Amino acid sequence: MAKEGFQQLWSYTAEATVPGQYEIVAKGTGNHQVTQAAVDTGFGVCVDGASAAGDIVSVVVLGITKVKAGAAIATGVRFTSDSTGRAVAANLAAEEVVGVTLSGASAANELVTVMVAQSTY
């Protein structure tokens, strides 16, 4: 795991399989559990590799990290999660924001540097 800058990391238990590093996660059904984010459900970025149910994973809940892009995305865009836990531009009128992009991507699955700072607009 490469640290990008200031990060507030929290440890959670994977409720189900978390597919990979630098993907957005959502709150699970139990206390201190996370699962892969679906559309507009994320709150942080998993910085560990793929994890099975029951594994402990580290999640950036505030700070700078990388995340996989779900499509082309510009710098300075507020982002949310797509259906596979990747970053896409948020619809500010209706979606929860996971953070802001600090770099852009020209295609899906590229790594983007982001500032995780969850908010609802």
N, C-alpha and C positions, 0 to 999 in steps of 0.2 A: 504494500500500500504506500503510495507516494503522497506525502502531505503537501498540499498546494499553498497553504497559508493558514491564517487563524481558522480553527475548527472547534466546534463544540460537538464532541462525539458522545453518543449514548449507546449502551449495549442493550440489545433486545434479543428475544428468542424468535427464531423463524417459525411462524405458524405452519407454513407450507414451504415448498421449495422456493427459494429466492434465486432466480436464474443467473444473476451475474453481478460482477463488480460495476460500479458507477451506474446503477439503475435506481429509479425512484421507488420507494416503498411506501406502503400505507399502513395505518394502524390495523392490527389484527383484532380478533374478537376477544382475546384474553388480555389480562394485564401484562404489559411489557412484551407484547407480541407484535410482529410485523409480517406483512405478506407483500407480494409484488403488487405495485399500484395498478389500478385500472384507470379508466378515463377520469380525470379530475378528482383523484382521491389521495394523492401523495402528500407527504409532509417532510420527507428527508431523503437522503441519498445513501444507499448501502455502499460502503467502500471495501467490503470483503468480496472474495470470489463467490462462485455459486455455492449455496448452502442448502442442506436438507432440513426438513422439518425437525425442530428441536435444537438445531445448532444455534450458537450465540453469534450474532452479527453486529458489526459496528456501523452506526448510522450517523451521518453528519446532519444535525438538526439546525445548526446555525454556523455559517462560515463559508469559506472558499473550498471548492472541490471540483472535480470533473463529473460530467454526466453524459450518457449516450444521447445523442439527438435522435428524435423520431422522424425528422424531416429537416429540410434546410431551415435554418433559423439565424437571425441576425444578432449582432451584438446589441446589448442594452434592452433586450426584450424580456418582459415578465413571462415566465413559463409555468406550465402545469404538466401533468403526465398524460401520455397516450395509453392505449389499452395494453401495452407491454412494458410499461414503466420507463419509457424514454421521454425526453423533454420535447415539448412542442409549445408554440406560442399560445398564451392563455387568452381566452375571451374575457376581458376584464369585467364585463357586465354580469357574467354568470359563473365563472369558475374560480376555484381556489388557486392561489398563486403559490408555487413552491419557492421561487426565487427569481433572480435576474441573471441573464447571460452576460458574461464578461468577455466572451469571444463568440464567434459565430461558427456555423457549419454549413457546408454546401450540399450535404446529403445526409440521409439517415445513417445511423450507427457511428458517425464521427464523434469524437470526444470534444465536449465544449466545457470551458471553464465557467463556473457559475458561482454566484453568491446565494447560498440557501438562506432564505428568510421568509418563512411561510406567512401568508396573509390572505384575507378574504376581501375582495373589492366589490 
